[in-house]
Amino acid sequence: MAFELPKLAYAYDALEPHIDARTMEIHHSKHHQGYTNNLNNAIAGTDSEGKSIEDILASLDMSNGAVRNNGGGFYNHRLFWEVMSPNAGGEPTGELAAAINDAFGSFDAFKDAFSKAAATQFGSGWAWLCVHKGGKVSVCSTPNQDNPLMSGVDCDGQPVLGLDVWEHAYYLNYQNRRPDYINAFFNVINWAKVSENYASNK
């Protein structure tokens, strides 16, 4: 079965003022739809057809630019939409909070590390919070549409939180002020979903 653009669990304007409705609409209905369509075209008639996106990325030939870029774009954006929600923000609780404290010393120190990873990713890319077997967490970033599921990237683990720092994710509202966009993202993080991701992958 071909991959389909995932429906959002909230309206395009639901994350305002932190992420504006026009950006959300273009990002979801144009950019993510484009990655979805191009991924389906790239895997049609190949051994990847019918596999999960996770299996495709885990066994990816990194020289296959069409699947690398569009498969990454499909997966990364799907996670991105899921880890945001209206009336969210705050801090994680429970096991995830404990893992963050163990790894970084405090939530504020994690926030600083994640924000730095996002702000210093040169050009387009993503910042990630990843979980490793045993429950430890780490922060890293990847260029373009790469992600930690792919082999050969300088970032590993299972992504449980991702932030898109491509300019299309923020430029209409924030222009070149990427740090302001990163800071705003913390107001819409759905920590319940991130905790669910953590619990199912630790």
N, C-alpha and C positions, 0 to 999 in steps of 0.2 A: 504494500500500500504506500502511496506517495505521502511524503510529509506535507502537513497542512499548517498554515499560519495559526498559532494558538490564539484563542480569544482572550482578551484581557478580563480580569475579574473586577474591573472598575472602569469608569468612564475616562475619556481622554483628559477631561479637566479636573479629575479627582485629586491629582497630586499638586495642584496649584496652591500657593504661589511658588512652590519649590521647583516644580517642573511644569512648564506651561502646556496648555492643551494643544496648541499648534505644533509644537515640537513633538509631543507624544503621538499625535495623529500621523505626522510625516514619518516619524521614526518607526512606528508600528506598521502602518498600512503601506508604506513605500519601501523603506529600507529592509525591514524584516521580511516583508513579502518578496522582495527581490532576492534575498538570500535563499528563501524557501524555494522559489521557482528555479533558481539556478542550481541549487543542490539536487532537486529532482531531475533536472536535465543532465547533470553531471554523473549521476549514478544509474540512469536508465540503461538497462541491458547489461549491467555489470554485476559482479558478485556482491556488491554492497546493497543492491536493491533488495528491500525487504528486511534489512537489518535495522536494529535500533541505532539512533544517532550516536549513543555512547560506544557501541561496538564498532561503528564506522570510524570514529575518531581514535579509538584505542589501537586499531590496527592500520592506521592511515599511512600510506606512502606519502611522506612529507613533500615529495617532489610533484605531487598531484595538486597543482595550485587551485584548480576548480573546486575539488572536494575539500581541500584544506581551508580555503577562504570562505566558501559558502556553507560548508558543514559547521565550521567554527562559528560563522555568523548566525546560523540557525540556532545552534545550541546555546551560545552565549546570550543571545537576546531572550530566548525562552526563559533562562534562569533569571535574567535581569528583571523581566516583568513580574516574575513570581515573588521576588524578594522585596518588592515595594508594595505599599498599600496606603490608602488614605488614613489619617488619624493614627499613624504609626510612630516610628522614632523611638526615643527613649533608649533603654539599654537591654541587653539580653539577660536572661535569668537562668537558673538551674545549671545543668551540666555544661552548656555552652559558655555561660558566664564564668564557670570555674575553669574551663579549658583556656579561655582568653586570659584570665588572671594568671594562670600557670605559665602561659607562654610569654605574656607581655608585662605582667606585674599589676596591671589595672586596665579598666576599660579605656580610660583617657590615653594611656600609652598605646593601646591597640589602635585607637582612633588616629593618633598621630602617625603610627606606622602605616596604616592603610591609606591615609590621606597623602602621605609622602610617596607611597608606591604609585598612587593615581596621578599625583601632580608631576612626578619626575619621569613618567613613561613618555619618552620622546615621541612626538607625532601621535598617531592613532594607536589605540590599544585598550587594555583592560587591567583593572586591579582586582585581586582575588583574595578571599579568605578561604583557605583549604583545610580539610581535615585529613589526617593520616590514620592508618590502622593503629588502634590503641587509643585514639581520641585526641592526640596532640594536634594543635592547629598552627598554621603559619600564614604569612602574608607574602604575596609576590605580585608581579605584573608581567604581562605578555604584550608583544606588539600585534598590531593589525587584528585579525580574528583568531589568533592562536589562543589555546587554553591549556590548562594543566593536564587534560586527558591525553593530549598528544605527546608522542615520544619525541625526544630531542629538543624540547623547549626547556628553558632554564627556570622551571617552575613545576612542581609536582604536587600530588595529592588530589583529593576530590573537591572540586569547587562547591562551596555552600553559600557563598555571597560573591557577587560580581558587580563591578561598576564600569560602565561604558564611558571611556574618555575620548572617543572619537568626537570631532567637532560637531557632527550632526546631532549628537545627543544633547548639546547645550548651547550652540552658538546663537540661535535666535534670541534667547533670553540673556545669556551671559557673555556673549561675544568672546573676547580672549581671556575672560576671568575664570579660568578653569578652577582655581582654588575655591571660589565662591560657589560654584556648582557642586564641587565635592562636599563642601560643608553643608549645602542644602540637602544633599542626598541622605545625610544622617537623620533628617526629619521625616523621611518616608520609608526607612528600612523596616520591613516586616520581620521583626526578630522571632516571632512565633514560627514563621516559615523557615527562617535560617536555622533555628533550633531543630525543627523537624528534619531538615536536610542533614544536619550534624548527627542527629541520633540514628538516622538510617544508613550512615556511611562510616561511622567511627570504627 
